[in-house]
Amino acid sequence: MPRSHSSPPPVVPTDALRVLAPGASPLSAAARAYHLQLARIDKLKAQLAEMEALSLAHRQALTRLVFPLNQQHQALMKQMALWLDAQLTQPDPPFKLTPAQRQLMVQMVCNLSAHLVVAGHADMAAVHDRHSPASLADKERAHAQDMKAQLEAMMGESFMPHDPDATLDEVMAAAKARMQQAVAEEEAAREATAAKRKAKKAAKAGAKAPNAAQALQAALQGDADTSLRTLYRQLAGALHPDREPDEQERLRKTALMSEANAAYARKDIVTLMDIQQRVALADPHAVTRLPDDKLKALTLLVKAQVAELERQRARTQQSLCHEFDVPPGMGLNANTLKQLQMEQEADLSEAVHMLQTDLALVQQPGGLKPWLTRQRKLSQQMAHAHARFQDWGAG
């Protein structure tokens, strides 16, 4: 089933926040830099909205076209597993099987049942356990312990207390938490080393005053933070829901205040300015009269928002590629997703047809043994192909 992921923020049009209409008159360097960052925000938000729409359309296509085929395939797998189980467990079967044929049937019942349990058919665990010397639960615990040993060998340390009943999910979660902790510790150590080096350098240099460029940057950052704080306080005063007697207007202001709080927390000056425009608190021409130093301060905030949107775009793309099993090197676009969907449909349609054919054959009188012979040959061919692939990789 599709995995959930966080939605991108709503697209906030920035036209009302521009210094001048394009082409109205020559712009200063500060105004051009401000415009450039606004344009980048527009583009990034449009890309996020496009990815959200693309993913929604693809999930709908999977639900409509691929999910029914997957359900049909699982139903046929279950039918085959139960039929083979019935042949293996009946006291007086109408046919005699060689030990090799019987073992192949047992292996196929176990494989089919295990696959179905993973797909959500919990009742098939009993079918698996009826034929396997080790239950599915025992196999899962053993697999979890094997994975834990491999991860601990790779990490060079134990990341969780010994627990023979730990599930694979618990092992992976503990390993992930320890790796995240290790990354945080390494980053903290780097920052501490850098701070010591900086302090030592400052002390050695006699703590010289910052140069003009550094002083200007600090001043601009101070102006940016002040502008952000002033704008937020203006909105908080105007949108306070307790001061509004009308119920509908109070609900609207509550929603706007919640949006403003979230924007202020992430230093999203563009959204705050947009809210200001929406509630008619701003002079629509105020931005056009800002001096260059104020525009430079606003540009710092907008640049920070651009950087965060770029990180969000990368996270969203990575999440969607993982969700939809997009192969490395293939871009996330409508053509790629359509191609993957068509391949899934084709693969599942072929698998459904093969299972329908197999079920019809095994249920015919005298059809089981020829089918088992064909399955044994297919299994041998796959084993040989796998061995050749491993030899090629080793070479």
ZIVENJO-V195559 format. One record per backbone hydrogen bond with DSSP energy under -1.0 kcal/mol. NH is the residue of the N-H (numbers start at 1). CO is the residue of the C=O. E is the energy in kcal/mol with one decimal. If there is no record, write none. Layout:
nh=NH co=CO e=E
nh=NH co=CO e=E
//
This chain:
nh=17 co=14 e=-1.4
nh=18 co=15 e=-1.4
nh=24 co=21 e=-2.4
nh=32 co=28 e=-2.7
nh=33 co=29 e=-2.3
nh=34 co=30 e=-2.1
nh=35 co=31 e=-2.7
nh=36 co=32 e=-2.4
nh=37 co=33 e=-1.8
nh=38 co=34 e=-2.1
nh=39 co=35 e=-2.5
nh=40 co=36 e=-2.0
nh=41 co=37 e=-2.1
nh=42 co=38 e=-2.4
nh=43 co=39 e=-2.3
nh=44 co=40 e=-2.7
nh=45 co=41 e=-2.7
nh=46 co=42 e=-2.1
nh=47 co=43 e=-2.2
nh=48 co=44 e=-2.4
nh=49 co=45 e=-2.5
nh=50 co=46 e=-2.4
nh=51 co=47 e=-2.4
nh=52 co=48 e=-2.2
nh=53 co=49 e=-2.5
nh=54 co=50 e=-2.6
nh=55 co=51 e=-2.6
nh=56 co=52 e=-2.2
nh=57 co=53 e=-2.4
nh=58 co=54 e=-2.2
nh=59 co=55 e=-2.5
nh=60 co=56 e=-2.1
nh=61 co=57 e=-2.0
nh=62 co=58 e=-2.6
nh=63 co=59 e=-2.5
nh=64 co=60 e=-2.1
nh=65 co=61 e=-2.8
nh=66 co=62 e=-1.1
nh=67 co=62 e=-3.4
nh=70 co=66 e=-2.4
nh=71 co=67 e=-2.5
nh=72 co=68 e=-2.4
nh=73 co=69 e=-2.5
nh=74 co=70 e=-2.4
nh=75 co=71 e=-2.3
nh=76 co=72 e=-2.1
nh=77 co=73 e=-2.4
nh=78 co=74 e=-2.5
nh=79 co=75 e=-2.2
nh=80 co=76 e=-2.5
nh=81 co=77 e=-2.7
nh=82 co=78 e=-2.6
nh=83 co=79 e=-2.0
nh=84 co=80 e=-2.7
nh=85 co=81 e=-2.3
nh=86 co=82 e=-2.2
nh=87 co=83 e=-1.8
nh=88 co=84 e=-2.1
nh=89 co=85 e=-1.6
nh=90 co=86 e=-1.3
nh=102 co=98 e=-2.7
nh=103 co=99 e=-2.5
nh=104 co=100 e=-2.1
nh=105 co=101 e=-2.2
nh=106 co=102 e=-2.4
nh=107 co=103 e=-2.5
nh=108 co=104 e=-2.2
nh=109 co=105 e=-2.5
nh=110 co=106 e=-2.5
nh=111 co=107 e=-2.4
nh=112 co=108 e=-2.7
nh=113 co=109 e=-2.5
nh=114 co=110 e=-2.5
nh=115 co=111 e=-2.2
nh=116 co=112 e=-2.1
nh=117 co=113 e=-2.3
nh=118 co=114 e=-2.0
nh=119 co=115 e=-1.5
nh=120 co=117 e=-1.5
nh=121 co=116 e=-2.9
nh=122 co=120 e=-1.3
nh=124 co=121 e=-1.8
nh=125 co=122 e=-1.7
nh=128 co=124 e=-2.1
nh=129 co=125 e=-2.7
nh=130 co=126 e=-1.4
nh=131 co=128 e=-1.4
nh=132 co=128 e=-1.6
nh=139 co=135 e=-2.5
nh=140 co=136 e=-2.6
nh=141 co=137 e=-2.2
nh=142 co=138 e=-2.5
nh=143 co=139 e=-2.6
nh=144 co=140 e=-2.3
nh=145 co=141 e=-2.2
nh=146 co=142 e=-2.4
nh=147 co=143 e=-2.6
nh=148 co=144 e=-2.3
nh=149 co=145 e=-2.4
nh=150 co=146 e=-2.3
nh=151 co=147 e=-2.6
nh=152 co=148 e=-2.6
nh=153 co=149 e=-2.1
nh=154 co=150 e=-2.0
nh=155 co=151 e=-2.6
nh=156 co=152 e=-1.8
nh=157 co=152 e=-1.0
nh=166 co=163 e=-2.0
nh=171 co=167 e=-2.2
nh=172 co=168 e=-2.8
nh=173 co=169 e=-2.4
nh=174 co=170 e=-2.3
nh=175 co=171 e=-2.4
nh=176 co=172 e=-2.5
nh=177 co=173 e=-2.4
nh=178 co=174 e=-2.1
nh=179 co=175 e=-2.3
nh=180 co=176 e=-2.5
nh=181 co=177 e=-2.2
nh=182 co=178 e=-2.5
nh=183 co=179 e=-2.4
nh=184 co=180 e=-2.4
nh=185 co=181 e=-2.7
nh=186 co=182 e=-2.4
nh=187 co=183 e=-2.5
nh=188 co=184 e=-2.6
nh=189 co=185 e=-2.3
nh=190 co=186 e=-2.3
nh=191 co=187 e=-2.5
nh=192 co=188 e=-2.5
nh=193 co=189 e=-2.4
nh=194 co=190 e=-2.7
nh=195 co=191 e=-2.6
nh=196 co=192 e=-2.3
nh=197 co=193 e=-2.5
nh=198 co=194 e=-2.6
nh=199 co=195 e=-2.7
nh=200 co=196 e=-2.7
nh=201 co=197 e=-2.4
nh=202 co=198 e=-2.6
nh=203 co=199 e=-2.6
nh=204 co=200 e=-2.4
nh=205 co=201 e=-2.1
nh=206 co=203 e=-1.1
nh=207 co=202 e=-3.9
nh=215 co=211 e=-2.5
nh=216 co=212 e=-2.4
nh=217 co=213 e=-2.4
nh=218 co=214 e=-2.4
nh=219 co=215 e=-2.2
nh=220 co=216 e=-2.7
nh=221 co=217 e=-2.4
nh=222 co=218 e=-2.2
nh=223 co=219 e=-2.5
nh=224 co=220 e=-2.6
nh=225 co=221 e=-2.5
nh=226 co=222 e=-2.2
nh=227 co=223 e=-2.6
nh=228 co=224 e=-2.4
nh=229 co=225 e=-2.5
nh=230 co=226 e=-2.8
nh=231 co=227 e=-2.4
nh=232 co=228 e=-2.2
nh=233 co=229 e=-2.4
nh=234 co=230 e=-2.1
nh=235 co=231 e=-2.1
nh=236 co=232 e=-2.9
nh=237 co=233 e=-2.2
nh=238 co=234 e=-1.9
nh=239 co=235 e=-2.6
nh=243 co=240 e=-1.5
nh=244 co=241 e=-1.7
nh=250 co=246 e=-2.3
nh=251 co=247 e=-2.1
nh=252 co=248 e=-2.0
nh=253 co=249 e=-2.6
nh=254 co=250 e=-2.3
nh=255 co=251 e=-2.1
nh=256 co=252 e=-2.3
nh=257 co=253 e=-2.8
nh=258 co=254 e=-2.2
nh=259 co=255 e=-2.0
nh=260 co=256 e=-2.4
nh=261 co=257 e=-2.7
nh=262 co=258 e=-2.1
nh=263 co=259 e=-2.2
nh=264 co=260 e=-2.7
nh=265 co=261 e=-2.1
nh=266 co=262 e=-1.3
nh=267 co=264 e=-1.2
nh=268 co=263 e=-3.3
nh=269 co=267 e=-1.4
nh=272 co=268 e=-1.8
nh=273 co=269 e=-2.4
nh=274 co=270 e=-2.1
nh=275 co=271 e=-2.6
nh=276 co=272 e=-2.1
nh=277 co=273 e=-1.9
nh=278 co=274 e=-2.5
nh=279 co=275 e=-2.0
nh=280 co=277 e=-1.4
nh=281 co=276 e=-2.5
nh=286 co=283 e=-2.4
nh=289 co=286 e=-1.2
nh=290 co=287 e=-1.4
nh=295 co=291 e=-2.1
nh=296 co=292 e=-2.7
nh=297 co=293 e=-1.6
nh=298 co=294 e=-2.4
nh=299 co=295 e=-2.6
nh=300 co=296 e=-1.5
nh=301 co=297 e=-1.3
nh=302 co=298 e=-2.4
nh=303 co=299 e=-2.7
nh=304 co=300 e=-1.9
nh=305 co=301 e=-1.9
nh=306 co=302 e=-2.3
nh=307 co=303 e=-2.4
nh=308 co=304 e=-2.0
nh=309 co=305 e=-2.6
nh=310 co=306 e=-2.3
nh=311 co=307 e=-2.0
nh=312 co=308 e=-2.5
nh=313 co=309 e=-2.6
nh=314 co=310 e=-2.0
nh=315 co=311 e=-2.5
nh=316 co=312 e=-2.9
nh=317 co=313 e=-2.5
nh=318 co=314 e=-2.4
nh=319 co=315 e=-2.6
nh=320 co=316 e=-2.6
nh=321 co=317 e=-2.5
nh=322 co=318 e=-2.0
nh=323 co=319 e=-2.5
nh=324 co=320 e=-2.6
nh=326 co=321 e=-2.5
nh=330 co=327 e=-1.9
nh=333 co=331 e=-1.2
nh=337 co=333 e=-2.4
nh=338 co=334 e=-2.3
nh=339 co=335 e=-2.4
nh=340 co=336 e=-2.5
nh=341 co=337 e=-2.4
nh=342 co=338 e=-2.5
nh=343 co=339 e=-2.2
nh=344 co=340 e=-2.4
nh=345 co=341 e=-2.5
nh=346 co=342 e=-2.5
nh=347 co=343 e=-2.7
nh=348 co=344 e=-2.6
nh=349 co=345 e=-2.6
nh=350 co=346 e=-2.3
nh=351 co=347 e=-2.3
nh=352 co=348 e=-2.8
nh=353 co=349 e=-2.4
nh=354 co=350 e=-2.5
nh=355 co=351 e=-2.2
nh=356 co=352 e=-2.5
nh=357 co=353 e=-2.3
nh=358 co=354 e=-2.6
nh=359 co=355 e=-2.8
nh=360 co=356 e=-2.1
nh=361 co=357 e=-1.9
nh=362 co=358 e=-2.8
nh=363 co=359 e=-1.5
nh=364 co=361 e=-1.4
nh=367 co=364 e=-2.2
nh=371 co=367 e=-1.5
nh=372 co=368 e=-2.5
nh=373 co=369 e=-2.4
nh=374 co=370 e=-2.0
nh=375 co=371 e=-2.4
nh=376 co=372 e=-2.3
nh=377 co=373 e=-1.9
nh=378 co=374 e=-2.4
nh=379 co=375 e=-2.4
nh=380 co=376 e=-2.2
nh=381 co=377 e=-2.5
nh=382 co=378 e=-2.2
nh=383 co=379 e=-2.2
nh=384 co=380 e=-2.5
nh=385 co=381 e=-2.3
nh=386 co=382 e=-2.3
nh=387 co=383 e=-2.2
nh=388 co=384 e=-2.4
nh=389 co=385 e=-2.1
nh=390 co=386 e=-2.3
nh=391 co=387 e=-2.4
nh=392 co=388 e=-2.4
nh=393 co=389 e=-2.4
nh=394 co=390 e=-2.4
nh=395 co=391 e=-1.7
//
